[in-house]
Amino acid sequence: MTIQETESQIVLTHPDNKNTTVTILKYGATVISWKLNGIEQLWLSDAAKLDGSRPVRGGIPLVFPVFGKNQNDELVKDLPQHGLARNSTWEFLGQVKSNPLTVQFGLNETIANPEMTALWKEKFNLILTVELGSDYLKTAIEVENSSNERDLKFNWLFHTYLKVPDIEDTMVSNLTGMKCFDSLIKESFVDKHPVVNFTKETDVIYQNIDPERVIQVVNQGKPIHTVKRINLPDTVVWNPWIEKSAGMADFEPKNGYLDMLCVEPGHVHEFVKLAPGEKWQATQILSKDALNYQAI
Ligand SMILES: O=P(O)(O)OC[C@H]1O[C@H](O)[C@H](O)[C@@H](O)[C@@H]1O
């Protein structure tokens, strides 16, 4: 069976390799596991809630229509941190391709979490496409403004929790020279470091990254994750480190920050704006490519 559906989740198994799988919860259309040849690539907290009681701590939560908590914007200020997509149950739309195995999920204002749509009364249609390749996982989003009258403005972000062997031996490449905003010190600057490394809590939004820059996560000189972006100009790099992990009830084990790194491609530093009827598409592709330093 290449597609198994239960009440709460979908498991895709690669037709040529039963050890390559992706599991997607209907809640949040959250990818909670991606195994390549039997090896898990994503980090999922041992205390993650998978029962729809709160957004999943780990995997690939989807952030829409607001990144973080935006108090300054009239339209989104009442929404909780990271919006409504990650805490709504999406509809499974079924298989759209058998090779590569591809499925879709949908969300609009009529089925989204009513507690959230009471706070943000826009009309929208989201289609998430998940494609399981033999050596990659592609997640693509289409946002449609389904209103006849109003513009739709939103942020989008794939909040990808990558599994890493040891954060202290891990770095992120190909962000050199990019403008960024450090959310901890609340300052913008151009990152001149040859690579990003981790010795403390890190929460940085890289903005308008050259589209051809391919972000790689490198551990002890070996590339362990490649994150490709289509139409996603920004990327957040986040590791909560010791104190922040301790403060998150659903973050377990408490030293789990050593094994994870969030690299989150998105469109967050400005809103995407769509006129009535317009559509916007963007894609994240995770793979394990050869090392390619594009900038040092
Ligand atoms: O705890 P959450 O709402 O899931 O947010 C988790 C994290 O998401 C992003 O990476 C933000 O940049 C962080 O500031 C935030 O702490």
The ligand as an SDF file (V2000), in Angstrom:
LIG
                    3D

 16 16  0  0  0  0  0  0  0  0999 V2000
    6.3910   28.1240   20.0490 O   0  0  0  0  0  0  0  0  0  0  0  0
    5.9190   28.4040   18.6480 P   0  0  0  0  0  0  0  0  0  0  0  0
    4.7200   29.2850   18.6020 O   0  0  0  0  0  0  0  0  0  0  0  0
    5.7100   27.1200   17.8860 O   0  0  0  0  0  0  0  0  0  0  0  0
    7.0760   29.1800   17.9160 O   0  0  0  0  0  0  0  0  0  0  0  0
    8.3490   28.6310   17.7890 C   0  0  0  0  0  0  0  0  0  0  0  0
    9.3140   29.6160   17.1370 C   0  0  0  0  0  0  0  0  0  0  0  0
    8.8880   29.8900   15.8360 O   0  0  0  0  0  0  0  0  0  0  0  0
    9.7910   30.6970   15.0460 C   0  0  0  0  0  0  0  0  0  0  0  0
   10.9630   30.0030   14.8000 O   0  0  0  0  0  0  0  0  0  0  0  0
   10.0720   32.0150   15.7140 C   0  0  0  0  0  0  0  0  0  0  0  0
   11.1020   32.7130   15.0410 O   0  0  0  0  0  0  0  0  0  0  0  0
   10.4480   31.8130   17.1500 C   0  0  0  0  0  0  0  0  0  0  0  0
   10.5170   33.0820   17.7830 O   0  0  0  0  0  0  0  0  0  0  0  0
    9.4310   30.9410   17.8690 C   0  0  0  0  0  0  0  0  0  0  0  0
    9.8110   30.7600   19.2070 O   0  0  0  0  0  0  0  0  0  0  0  0
  1  2  2  0
  2  3  1  0
  2  4  1  0
  2  5  1  0
  5  6  1  0
  6  7  1  0
  7  8  1  0
  7 15  1  0
  8  9  1  0
  9 10  1  0
  9 11  1  0
 11 12  1  0
 11 13  1  0
 13 14  1  0
 13 15  1  0
 15 16  1  0
M  END
$$$$
